């Protein structure tokens, strides 16, 4: 299977004394759901932002589909940030039009259908929605694209368990099987069931990259239990 | 993609633009009513005072105050309209580029120059519209207010006279010089766009200072202003030293207009290129 994501010697520092990501090199295949796991401050969000061009690496190269990160890769990547990035005064319908205009792979019909199933009115303004519904709308926008790479930064943080189930179910049912999904989270027990592979990060370093099955077979533990062992304080 | 970006930029800014135009129109009408009331009722006011009644005097004073207040409001609204529009555009630029909304802007499959240019073009267009609205308001106010006192024919003749005197003082015979007029008009049209390139560019370059991005944006903007001022002083000094012909003033104006145009455009190109470097190579969204 060809590599979808290629990362060569990437480092990123916000201050001169501390590297958020430190000399990370990794190749990720297509068609997998990959957990980017690590405690707070381990560099997960920085890594995801580097992959979609919101941050520029201090050194190293990142390629998506053999193309260096830029406008071309942005048409291949669907990104869900860890915060609400849609303007509060915008109506959902207008946001759908916006996505349909800019992303050729976005299905407005599918998005409307999903919103209808959730009972979310497309004419509602973003600032009138609850936190959970805002998350769901953002997730629908991302998962209704037929992207090659989905980057989901903390998609289940701060929402109730029912919403978590919905989010994970949506990821599983909606994503393009030829694509890869990278889910960054520290709530491992909730996502473990859907992960094919896992990446452990600690203090900006890549600690481990293996399959979830491998952890269970070799260590006789769940990914969550193994994570707790590796990152024990 | 530039067209699509401009379409959405237009959709997001038209309400503010139209709001400013409405405010200007309302203020002009109010100012005109106030001025008209003061001019046409001055005799009646004097009559009211002559009765010696305190109530009538108070009423007359209140009417005069209302007139003065409406003219004051007209002046204030006009003064702040362009300023408000400019501030609105700059804040919107910052919000959509460097706040949480930037997560959407910078993950669109478009080039950075397309995002920047779409904002400059649409914003510049709105500034031109507001400038025209400002001119129309002042013109309308003068026509309406002075027309009540002078009569329209007299007023128009007066304005023509002022125009002739203005062109003679400023240009000599140069009004016939198409190139000078062209340069002046070109400068007037380009100015709103250049102002936005300087402002947007400053806050983009300010992103290089991680600890104080907004503050650094102001510093860069101020720095650009100072550089522009110094360059203009140097240019003017060179022009004055180099001109010795009979029509020195006309020639000075001619060179000054084109010199300022070239300087401003050159500086804007520099700021634009630096901004593109920051957006393409140094972008670090919080």
Interface residues (C-beta under 8 A of the other chain):
Chain A: X14 X49 X52 X53 X54 X55 X56 X71 X72 X74 X75 X77 X79 X81 X83 X84 X85 X86 X87 X98 X101 X102 X103
Chain B: X1 X4 X7 X8 X100 X101 X102 X103 X104 X106 X107 X108 X109 X110 X111 X210 X281 X282 X283 X284 X285
